């Protein structure tokens, strides 16, 4: 079945290029050039994904997103943003956008993000493989890691470490517990390796969003407990 994508972009030349590229890749793609027109098209038809420019006439992209998310949460939305609009990116993710891409962008990157968003949205029967805490989620089947809507790319060991923490949220885990669970019974190295890998994972998460989620418990170990989950 062909995926249908709605492009809401006020620059007609950009929208047309996107439409042609998407059609070449086998998608059905339609355009809207204002926020009002885009919201109307969204409501009139069924879409598998929406490409949504933030800066639109008549109604901003964030207002369109807000109205979409008041009725449903399933349709993936990828924001098209200007390079300097950090605040819009944050607002968009908070409002329920699945991803964003900064203009100007390479079409190959956009296509990759579309494929990822569609893959997540079309796995409704596999929710048991998705482990989530706050804005952090891991799909154990695909090994995809998302933090505040951003993909985080981890090495296999970093992935296993974060997954172990995610499966024990708010639980203080000693270095020995982590070492045993992630490195195994046969590992005889120094527990400092845990500190090193925790630092690696933190750096990658905070590159996606600067909100800390892995807390250090001095003299004991670590706990997954973000600032918004301290109760």
N, C-alpha and C positions, 0 to 999 in steps of 0.2 A: 504494500500500500504506500502510495506517494505521500510524503509529509508536506503539509501546507504551511507556508510561512507568510506572515503579514509584515511588510516593511513600512514603518511609519517614519518618514524622513522628509523634511520640507525642501531640501535641495534636490530638485528633480533629476539632475544629472547623476548625483550619487545614488539616488534611489533606483534609477534605471540601470546603472551599472550593477548594483547589487542584485536586482531582479534577473538580469541576464546571466550573471555568474551562478546564481542559485538554480536557475532553470537548466543551465549547462550541467550542473551537478545532479540533476534529476528531481529537484524539488519543484512544487508548484509555488509560485510567489506572486503576490499582489502588492500594490503600493497605495499609500495614503500620504497626503502632503501637509495635513494639519492635524492637530490633536483631536479636534472634533470629528473630522472625517475618519481618523484612525479608530477612535472609540466606537463610532457607528459601525464601521466594517467589522470590528472585533465582535460586536454584539449580534450582528446579522449572520455571521458564518462561524464555522468551526475551524480553529487553527491549532497546529501542533507546536508553533513557536512564533514569538513576536520579536522583531528587531525594532527597538524604540529609541528614536533620537530624543535627547533631553530637551534641547532648545527647539520648540515648535510654536508656530503661530496659533492663535485662538485658545489653545489650552496646552500647557507645558507637558512634556513627557512624564514628569513626576506626578502631575495631576491625573494623567491618563492611567499611569501605573496604579495609583491609589484607588481609582475607580474599578480597575480590573480586579485588584486584590480584595475589594469588598465583596465580590461575588464568587470568586473562585481562586484557588491557590495552585492549580495543577499546571496550567499552561506556562511553559518556560518563557521568561522575558530577558532578553539581552539588551542592555542599554548601550547606546552609542553616545559617547561623551567627548567633550573637549579636553585637551591634555591637562589644563590647569584646574578643572572643576572637581577638586577633591571632595568638596562638601556635597556636590550633587551625587557623586559616586556613593558616598556614605549614606546619604538620604535614600538613594535608590535601593541599596541593599537592605536598609532598614524597612523599607516599604514592601519588600518582597521580590526584588529583582533577583534573578538567578546568577547573573554575571554581567560584566560590562567590558567594553573594549574602547580604547582611546583612539580618537582620530588624530592623524591619519593612521590607518592600519593596513596590514597586508591581508589580502583576501584569504590566503591560506590559513592565517591565524583565526580569522572569523569563522571559516568553515570548520576548523577543528573545535572551536567553542560551541558551534551549533551542534555538531555531532555529539559532543559530550552532554550538552543540555538535553538533547533528544533521548540519549541513552538513559539518562536518569529518569526522565519523565515517563518513559515507556516500560518501566519495571514495576508496575503497581502490585504484582503478586509476590515481589521479593523484598517486601519491607522488613522481613525478619533479618535480612542480611545488612540492614542499615543500623548502625549504632550512633546515637546522637546525644550530645550534652551541650546545651546552650547553642552557640553558633558553630560548634565543632561537630562534624559528622564524618563517619568512615563507612564506606560500602565494602564489606568484607569479600564480596564476590568479585568486584572489579578492582578493589584496593584503592579506590579513589578517596582522597582526603579533601574535605572542604572546610575552610575556616572563614566565617563571615562571607560566604559565597565565593571565596577565592580558592582555586585549586592549589594544594600544597604538595610538592613533589619530594618524597622521602626515599631514602635508601631502604632496602629490606629490613635492616636492623632498626632503623629509626621508626619505620612503620610498626613493627612488632612492639616496640617500646611505647609508642603513643597509643596503640590499640589496647595494650594492657592497662595503661592509665585510664583510658576512656571507659573500660569495662568495670573500673572501680572508682567512680567519681566520688569526691568528698572523703575518700578513705586515705588516710596517711599510710604510705607504703615505704617500708625501709629499703635501703639500698640492697640489702641481702634478698628481700622478697623480689625486687625487680630483677636482680641478677639471676636468681633461680628461675623466674618465669620467662625471661626474655633470652638469656644466654644458656640456660639449662643446667642440670645437675653436674655435668662434667666440666663446667667452666671453673678454672682455678685461678683466674686473674684477680687483679686488684679491683675492689668495688669502686675505685675512682673512675672506672670506665663508664659507670652509670652517670656520673656527673658530666663527663665529656659528652655523652650522647644526649643527655637532657639539654645541655647547652645548644647542641646542633638543632634539636627539634624546636626549642624555643625560638631560635633565630629564624627558622623557616616559617613558623607560625606568625611571628611578629612582623615578618616581611609582608605577609598577607594582610594582617591587621594588628595594630600595636596594642591591642588589649591582652594583657597577660592572662593565661589560664592555668599554667603549671606553676604552683607555688612551692617554695622551699620551706621545709620545716626543719629548722636548725637542729643538728645533732641527731636527727631521725631519718629523714628522707624527703619524699615529695608527695604532693597531693594535687589532683586535678580539681581545681575550684576557682573558677573565674570570679571577677569582681562582682558580677551580677548574680552569683550563686553562693554567697557566703553564709546564708541563713542555715 
